[in-house]
Amino acid sequence: MQHTTYVCGHRNPDTDSIVAAMAYASLCNALGDNGYVPARLGQVNDETSFLLKRFGFEPPVLISTVRTQVKDIEFDRPPRLNKNVPVSHAWEIMQEDQNLSALPVTNEDDTLFGMVTGSGIAESDMRAIQVPVVHDAPIFNVLSALEGHIINCDEDVFDTVSGEVVIALPTPGECLRGVKDGAVVLCGQQEDVVEKALELKASCIILCQSNLAEKYNGISSSTCVITTPYDAWRAARMLYQATPVSRIAKTDDLVCFHLDDFLDDVREAVVQSRYRSYPVLDADDKVIGTLSRYHLLQPRRKRIVLVDHNEIGQSVPGLDQAELIGIIDHHRLADVQTGYPVFMRNEPVGSTNTIIATMFQEHGLMPGEKLAGLMAAAIVSDTVMFKSPTTTPRDRRIAERLARIAGIDLEALGREVFSASSADKPAEVLLKTDFKEFHLADHKLGISQITTMDSEHMLSRSEEFLQEMQKMKETKNYDMVLLMITDVLREGTELIFLGDKEVIRQAFSVGDITDHNVFLKGIVSRKKQMVPALALLWG
């Protein structure tokens, strides 16, 4: 069975992160490793959305966690019983598969009605010995269980069978002595028993292995007369098992789980309960299977590849419960750890897509025109039109090659990329679009970046940004919050900050700062310039 492997970038994804996930999944699937699915950890920004539409792609699937869920385990998928089927049918299924300890019972719309167990069937059977009575057993169930048929005239209509069950054995004296009206009488060749039962207005007479059926065939009576090939003892037992399974199913205090439930929560619920089997429901509350305790012992973990990051704080929640397959990145090595070797490719280039395009080349593959154009755009975006200090000759060379495959002009594409973002969105949205959290020494800071070709318009909204940054600082207990408004044309960054001005002054060698804003000439990279400068200052 082919399992899904999610390829995802970091939280608050930028274009390089989204496209890298799409490109690497495409590469792996093209090589025959089917099942790779690109994923994202947040909404795509304006730039990425524009580029996806520009090249004809849909955004990757959105995932919020890779914690192990019920849908990740190989739970059982036993038959689901309609609540009207006879108990005998449930018993037959359990006898065919001895591993089944319980069966789900459903309503007409496949939602959960209850659970029936082997012990529940046995308990019902024992009660029938103590209290030999049937209540409203559907006639269809009775005929099926007894392999019998009604011999009354066609005008007589019967829907259910009810009454005290009596097996009439040959006895001296009066037959059916003490039997009350409305009983269910089972007999063989005793014609006197049949006549007495009709006189007593029995609810039902069951002729067991009897040729009396010929005599009473076509009888008109309020008593239902049934003939069966079974002997009286077996017919009586099967009569009890003709009861609808809904009568004996457990319906109170049921513990059930949904596909999206996390296994940590499931384990806790299972420990606190005493059942051997639990129904599994889908999003519409329809029964799709059952799980038992042994299913929780070795669950199948989600498989995942990280691209454009290798830091837990930037990665998908629940990473510790996932099976990490590989990492492809161009950032510093951070704190993602594994207990086993994984595929790792980390190179000092300006874009993760440069690495993945190189891998296409190494395998003798060429991405399609649309994907090549999208990858070229991602490289242009992450290298800030090759002005970022992270840019290498290979970034430009690969981007030009991809542009030729796509039949597009790289410079024109760059202008499209940095004109795509909307500067009129709320300050909170703009701040969180490309935001990353860092832990440097004992300092905790958040850095947001907006790349634009019109930094003046963004600066006019400084007060809005500062208000939102103050909220973020207080909510997350940041020592510092920075907003980089990177201007492609000016080849620098207008830095809006909250925190110690002296830190900014020393880290970037600027003069006196009188407010919360300073222009940093030549600073365009968060990971290569901003973070290293602060890390060096803080040791």
N, C-alpha and C positions, 0 to 999 in steps of 0.2 A: 504494500500500500504506500503510495507516494504522499508524504507529509508536506504541509505548507511550510515554507521558510520565508519569514518576513524580512525585507530589507528596508531599514529605516534610518533616516538622518536624525538630527538633534531636535530638541523642542524649539518652538518659535522658528520653524524652518525657513531658510532663505532659498534662493534659487539653486545654488550649488548643492544643498542638502537634498532638496526634492528631486532634482534631475539625476543626481548620483544614485539615489535609490532606484529610480526608473531604469537607468542605464545598466547598472550592475545586474538587476533582475533580468533584463533583456539579454545580457551576455550569458548568464548562467543557463537560462532557458534555451538559448540558441545552441549551447554546447550539449544539450540533452539532459541537463540536471533540472528536470521539470519541477514545478511547484514553487518557484521563487516569485514572491508577490511584493511589489513596491508598496511601502506604507509611509505614512506621515504622522507626526505627533502634534499637529496643530493646523490651524487654518493657513492656507497659502496667502502670501502677501500680494499686493497689487502687481508688483513686477512679475512675480512668478505666474500669477493668474493670467496676465497679459501674454506671457511667453507660451504658456500651455495652449491658450486659444490660438495664438499666432501660428503654432506648428501642429495644431490639431490633436492635442492630447487631453485626457481627463486627469484630474488630480488623483494621486495614489489614494488607496483606501486609508481612512482615518482609524488609528488604534489608540486606545487610552492606557493600555497596560498589557504586559505579557505574563502576568501572574497566571498560574495554572488554574484552569476552569473545568467545570464538569464536561464541557464539550471537547476537552483535550484528552479525556480518558476513554478507554475501550469498554464502555458499560454494555450491559446485556440488552438485547432487543427481543424479548420474548413476545409471544402472541398477546395482543390486547383483547380482552374478552368484553363483549357487550354485556351489560348488566342483566339482560334477559336470557342469556344462554344457560342451560342446565348445569348443575354442579358436576354431573357425570362428565361433561365435556372438559371442564377444568381439571378434573382428576386424571383423565386420559392424557392430557398434555403434560402434566407433571410426571406421569409414569413413563412417558416417552423420553423425557429429559430429566434425569435425576438431579441435575445441577440447579434446577429451578426450585427455589424455596418459596416463591410467591409469584402471583400473576396480577397485573393491573386490571381493574374492572372499569370500564368507561361508560359514559353516557352516549347518547346518540351522536353528539358532536365531537366525540373522541376526548372530551375533557375527563378528568379523573373523577370517578365515583367512589372507588375504594380499592382495597387489596384483599385478595383471597390467598390463603396459605394452605399447605397440606395439613398442618395441624388443625386449622380451622375446619377443613372438610371432615377430618377424623372426629373432631369434637361434635360436629353436627350429627354425624352418623351415630355416635354413642348416645346423644340425646334422643335420637329416634328410637333407640331400644328402650329407654326409660319412659318416653312419652311417644307412643306410636301414632302420631297424628300428622296429617299433611294439611297445609293451608293454601288454598287457591293456587295449586300447581297448574300452570297453563296446560291445556289439553294437548297442544302441539308438543310440548316438552315431554308429557307423559307418553304419548304415542311413540315418540322417537326413542325414549329410554327403554320402553318395553318391546320395541319393534312390533307394535300391535296396531290394530285398527278397530274402529267403532262398528258394531253390527246393528245399531238402532236404525230405524227408518230414516230416510233423508230429511223428513220434517223435524226430527229431534235435533236441537242445536245445543252444544255444550262448549263452554269456554274454559272452565277450570274444574279441578277435582279437589274436594276438601272432605275431611272427616277422619274419624278414628280408624286406623288400619287394622283389619281383622283377618287372620288366616284361618279359614274354616276347615278343620280336620274332621274326619268321620268320628262321630261320638254317639254313644247310646242315648236314647231319649230325644228330646226336642233339640233341634239344631239352632245355632245362633242365640242360645239362651243368654239373656243379659245384654245383648248387643242393642245399642241405641239407634234411633232413626238417624239417617244421614251418614252412616258409616261407609267405609270403603272395604268391600268384602272380596277376598281372594279365595277361589275354590278351584276344584278340578272337575271330576265327573259327577259331583253331587247335585242332581237336579232339585232335590228338596231344599238344598241351601240356596240355590238360585231363586226358587219360588218364595222362600221365606224372606230373602233379601229384598225382592221386589215388593213383598207385602209390607216390609218395614220402611219402604221408601229409601233404600240405601242410596247414598250419593253416587256410588259407582260399584259395579260388579266386574271383577277381572277374572276371566276364564283362562286358567293356566293349563296349557297342554291338554285342552279339553275338546272333544268333538261335539259338545253341547252347542257350539256356535251354530251348527246347522239347524238346531231346533229353534233357537231364539233369533236367528237372522231376520232382520227387518222389523223387530219388535218396536212398538211405539210405547215409550215410557219416559217418565221424568228421571229415571235411573239410567245413567250412562253405562252401557255394557261393552266391555272391551275384551278382545281375545288376544292372547300373547303366546308365543312358543316357549316362554320361560316357565320354569317350575315356580311354585308359589313363593318359596323362600327368596329366590333371586329376584322375582318380580317385586316383592315387597321392598328389598334393598334398593332396587333401581327406581322404585316409585319415590323414595325419599330423595334420591339423587336427581330427580326430575325438577326439583325445586330450583327456581332461578338463582343464579350465583349471587345476585344482589342481596338475597336474604341472609347469606352467611358472610359476606364481605365485610371487612373492617372499614368503617367510614369515619370513626371519631379519632381525634388526636393524630391524624396522619402527618408524617414527616416526609415532605417531598422536596425536590431540588430542581432548579432551572438550569438550562445549559450555560448561562452566563455566571452562575454562582461560582465563587472562588473555592478552591479545594481546601484552603485553610479553614474557611467557615463551615464547609461540609464536614470536615473531620471533627470539628468541635461539636456539631449537632449530632453526629453519629455516636460519638463517645457518650453523649448525654442521653441517648435513647437505647432501646433494647431490641430493635428490629433487625432482621437479617437481610432485608431487601427494601429499597426505597425507590419510589417512582421518580422518573426524570421527565420534566415537562419542557416544552419549547416556549417561545415568546408568547404564543397564543394560549398557553396553559393546556395544550394538548399533549397527551401521553405519548412519548416516543421510546421509552425503555425503562430499565431499572438498574440500579447500582447496588453493590454489596460492599462490605468492608474490605474484601480482598482487592477490589478495584482501586482502592486508595493506596495500596502498598507501593506500587511502582508506576506512577502516572506518567503519561507521555508529555514531556515538556514542550513548550513552543520553541521552535527553532528561529534564530534571528541572526542577521548580519548587521553590524553597525557601519554606517558610512558617514564621513565628514565629522566624526567626533569619537572620542573614547573616554569620556568623562561621565561618571554616574549621574552627577547633578544635571547634566544636559540630556541624559538618555531616557528611554522609556521606563516608566514605573514597573517594578516587578522583575527587573533584569536578573536579579539573583535567583529567580525561579525558572529562568529560561535556559535553553541550551544554546549558548553563544557559538556560532559557527565560524565567524570571521569578523575582521575589522579592516576597513579601508579608509585611510584618513591622511590628512596633511597638517594636522595640529600636533602640538606637544603631547607626549605620552602622559596620561593622567592616571586615574585610579580604578579603571575597570580591571578586575581580576578574574581569572578562571582557574578551575582546579584541574585543567587538562590543556594540552596544546591546541591552539586554534590557528587558522590561517590569518596572517597579519601582514598588511602591506601599508607602510607608513613612509611617505616620501616628502622631502622639503620642496614642494611645488606650490603654486598659487591657487590651485583648485583641485578638489577631489575628482572632478570629471577629467582632468588631465591624466590622472592615474588610470582611471577606468578606460579612457580612450586608448591609452598605451596597452592595456590588457587586451582590448579588442584586437589591436595590431599584433600583439604577441601570439594570439591564437589564429591569426590569418583571417580574421573576420572584419567586416566593415559595417558599421551601423547604417540603418536606412537613412534616407535623405532627411526625413523629418526629425528623427532622433539625433542625427548628426548636427542639424541646425540648433536643436534645443541644447545639446551639450556645448556647442560653441558659445551660445548665449550665456550659459552658466559659467564658463571660464571667463568670459568678458566681465560678467557681473562680479565674480569673486576677486578678480584681479584689478577691479576698478579701471577697466579699459587699459590694462597692463601698466598702470601707474603705481600699483601697490608694491611695496618693497618685497612682498612675498613672491612677486612675479619672477619666473625663470624663462630663459630662452625656450625651454620645452613647452611652457604654457602657450606662448605665442605661436610656436611651430605647430603644435597640435590643434590649436584653435583655427589657424589658417587652413590646415588640412581638412578639418571638419566643415569649415565654411565652403570649401571647394566641393566637398561631397554634397552639401545642401544647396549649392548654387546661390549663395547669398554673399553680400558685401559685408565684411567684418566691421568696418567703421560705421556704416549705416546701421548695422545691428546694434552696435554699442550705443548709438544715440537713441535708438528705440528703447533699449533696456533702461537707461537712466532717465527717460522721460515718462516712464510708465507709472511711477508711484503717484498716489493722490495726496497732495499736501493739505487738503481740506478736511481730512478725516479728524475725528476727535483726538486730542493730545494723548489720551490714555491708549488708544488703539495704535497710534504711531509709535509710542514708546515700547509697546509690547510686541510689535511686529517682528523685530530682530533684536531680541533681548537675551543676554546670557549672564548667568551667575558664575562668579569665580571666588575661590578661596585661596588667598595668598598669605602664607604664614598664618598669623592669627587674625587676619582681616577678611571680612566678607563684603564683597561689592557686586553691584550689578551694572552692566554696561549695555546700553542700547545704541544702535547705529542706524542712521538714515542716510542713504547715499542719494544725492540729488545733483541737479545741474543749476539749482536756484536756491542757494543757502540763505539769501537775504529774506525770502518769504518765510522760511522756517524760523529764522531768528526773530522775526516780528511776533512770533508766538511764544517767546521765551517764558513769559510769566505763566502761561498755561502749562508749559512743560514742567516748570519748577514746582507748581502746585501738585501735579501728579507724581513727580519724583519724590516729593516730600512724603506723600502717602505711601509710596513703595518703600521708602527708607524706614518709616515707622512700622509698617506692617511686617516687613521681612527682617527688620533689625540690621540693615546694611550699615557698614561704616561709611560707605561712599556710594553714590549713584551718579553715573556719568551718561551723558547723551552726546554721541558723536554725530554731528551733522557734517558729513563728508561731501565736499564739493568737488566734483570730477574736474570741472574747468579750472578751478583755482588750485587744484592739486594740494588740498589741505583739509583740515577739519576745524569747524567751529565747535568748541567743546563747551557744553553747558554742564555744570557739575554742582553737586551738593556734598559737602564734606570739607575737610581741612584744605584751605587754599595753599598752605605751605607745602603740602604733599604734591599738589599739581605744579607749583612753581619749581620745586626741586627735581621732580621726576622728568619734567620736559624743558628745564632750563629757560624759563620765561621770566620776565620782569615782574614787577608788582602787579597784583591782580586786585582790582577794586570792586568787582562784582562776581557773579557766578558764570562768567563767560570769558573764554580766551581763544584766540585763533592759533592753531598749531600748524605751522607751515610744513608741508611734506609728510604729515601724519595722516595716513589713510587706512591703515590696517589695525584692527582691534587685536588680533592674535600676535602679530609680528612686531608691533610698535607700542601700542597702548598697554597691554598686559605685561610684556617684558619690562617696560620702563618702571611700572609700579612694583613689580616683583623684585627688581634690582634694588629699589629704594627700601622696600620692607624686608629685604634679605630672604 
